[in-house]
Amino acid sequence: MTKKEQILNYYYEEKLNTIEISSKLKVTKQYVSKVIKIDSRYFDEKAQRKLFNHEKHKKQVNECVKKNKQAKRKDREYDSMKVLQRQAAIELSSHKNLSNMAYRNWNKSAYTYNEKRKGYVFRKELGRSNDVPEFIKFEI
């Protein structure tokens, strides 16, 4: 098989580009390009490759946009968590007494709503210390 046939085979059958072909066959890029351009299939192949690369580029751009949106969403979530944490730190670190309802809001999973008593009852299975309210009346 001659060099020209090898070049055409690599380009049209194996879909290699001119740089890859030139490095495999130890010839110049210009020579590879010249051989390819003489072939009658060149313009069809060039159009197909252009279309393929355009679609590939669109996919890459879409993936990049998705990643950027996800990163921004995570940043917003992180920022909102920082705000909530800051608010909690301010509320919990002040020297004033914490209201029972504020305590319940910070420990929602520890209380269940009792319809009969119209308030929140501490869950017994958690074990309550004396400074934790057993019942919090819910006032509207």
C-alpha positions as CSV (number, residue, x, y, z in Angstrom):
1,M,0.0,0.0,0.0
2,T,1.5,3.3,-1.0
3,K,1.7,6.4,1.2
4,K,-1.1,8.1,-0.7
5,E,-3.4,5.1,-0.2
6,Q,-2.5,4.9,3.5
7,I,-3.3,8.6,3.9
8,L,-6.7,8.2,2.2
9,N,-7.5,5.2,4.2
10,Y,-6.6,6.9,7.5
11,Y,-8.6,10.0,6.6
12,Y,-11.7,8.5,5.1
13,E,-12.0,5.1,6.8
14,E,-10.4,5.7,10.3
15,K,-11.5,9.4,10.4
16,L,-8.1,10.7,11.6
17,N,-7.1,14.3,11.1
18,T,-4.1,15.5,9.1
19,I,-1.9,16.0,12.1
20,E,-2.5,12.4,13.3
21,I,-1.9,11.0,9.9
22,S,1.3,13.0,9.4
23,S,2.7,11.8,12.7
24,K,1.8,8.2,12.0
25,L,3.4,8.1,8.5
26,K,6.2,10.5,9.3
27,V,5.3,13.0,6.5
28,T,4.4,16.7,6.6
29,K,0.9,18.0,7.3
30,Q,1.0,19.9,4.1
31,Y,1.7,16.7,2.1
32,V,-1.2,14.9,3.8
33,S,-3.5,17.9,3.1
34,K,-2.5,18.0,-0.5
35,V,-3.2,14.3,-1.0
36,I,-6.6,14.5,0.7
37,K,-7.7,17.6,-1.3
38,I,-7.1,15.9,-4.6
39,D,-9.5,13.1,-3.8
40,S,-13.1,13.4,-5.1
41,R,-14.6,12.5,-1.6
42,Y,-12.9,15.5,0.1
43,F,-15.7,18.0,0.0
44,D,-18.4,15.6,1.2
45,E,-16.1,14.4,4.0
46,K,-15.3,18.0,5.0
47,A,-19.0,18.9,5.2
48,Q,-19.7,15.8,7.3
49,R,-16.9,16.6,9.7
50,K,-17.9,20.2,10.0
51,L,-21.5,19.2,10.9
52,F,-20.2,16.6,13.3
53,N,-17.9,19.1,15.0
54,H,-20.7,21.7,15.2
55,E,-23.0,19.2,17.0
56,K,-20.2,18.2,19.3
57,H,-19.5,21.8,20.1
58,K,-23.2,22.5,20.9
59,K,-23.2,19.5,23.3
60,Q,-20.1,20.8,25.0
61,V,-21.6,24.3,25.4
62,N,-24.8,22.9,26.8
63,E,-22.9,20.8,29.3
64,C,-20.8,23.8,30.3
65,V,-24.0,25.9,30.8
66,K,-25.6,23.2,32.9
67,K,-22.5,22.9,35.1
68,N,-22.4,26.7,35.6
69,K,-26.1,26.8,36.5
70,Q,-25.6,24.0,39.0
71,A,-22.6,25.8,40.5
72,K,-24.6,29.0,40.8
73,R,-27.5,27.2,42.4
74,K,-25.1,25.6,45.0
75,D,-23.6,29.0,45.7
76,R,-27.1,30.5,46.3
77,E,-28.0,27.6,48.5
78,Y,-24.8,28.0,50.4
79,D,-25.4,31.8,50.7
80,S,-28.9,31.3,52.0
81,M,-27.6,28.7,54.6
82,K,-25.0,31.2,55.7
83,V,-27.7,33.8,56.3
84,L,-29.8,31.4,58.3
85,Q,-26.8,30.3,60.3
86,R,-25.9,33.9,61.0
87,Q,-29.5,34.6,62.1
88,A,-29.5,31.6,64.3
89,A,-26.2,32.6,65.9
90,I,-27.5,36.0,66.6
91,E,-30.7,34.7,68.1
92,L,-29.0,32.0,70.2
93,S,-26.1,34.0,71.4
94,S,-27.9,37.0,72.9
95,H,-28.2,37.2,76.6
96,K,-32.0,37.4,76.7
97,N,-34.0,34.3,77.4
98,L,-35.1,32.2,74.5
99,S,-38.8,31.9,74.2
100,N,-40.3,28.4,74.3
101,M,-41.6,28.9,70.8
102,A,-38.2,29.9,69.5
103,Y,-36.7,26.9,71.2
104,R,-39.3,24.7,69.5
105,N,-38.5,26.2,66.2
106,W,-34.8,25.3,66.6
107,N,-35.8,21.8,67.7
108,K,-38.8,20.9,65.5
109,S,-38.1,17.2,65.4
110,A,-38.2,17.0,69.2
111,Y,-41.8,18.2,69.4
112,T,-45.1,16.8,68.1
113,Y,-48.4,18.8,67.9
114,N,-51.1,17.7,70.3
115,E,-54.6,18.6,68.9
116,K,-56.4,18.2,72.2
117,R,-54.0,20.4,74.2
118,K,-53.5,22.9,71.3
119,G,-49.8,22.9,71.7
120,Y,-46.5,21.0,71.2
121,V,-45.5,18.1,73.4
122,F,-41.9,17.0,73.8
123,R,-41.3,13.4,72.6
124,K,-40.7,11.2,75.6
125,E,-38.3,8.8,73.8
126,L,-35.8,11.6,73.4
127,G,-35.2,12.1,77.1
128,R,-35.8,15.6,78.4
129,S,-33.7,17.6,80.8
130,N,-35.3,20.0,83.3
131,D,-34.5,23.1,81.3
132,V,-36.3,21.9,78.2
133,P,-40.0,22.7,78.1
134,E,-42.3,19.6,78.1
135,F,-45.3,21.4,76.7
136,I,-45.4,24.6,74.6
137,K,-48.8,26.2,74.1
138,F,-49.4,27.3,70.6
139,E,-51.1,30.7,70.6
140,I,-52.4,32.4,67.4
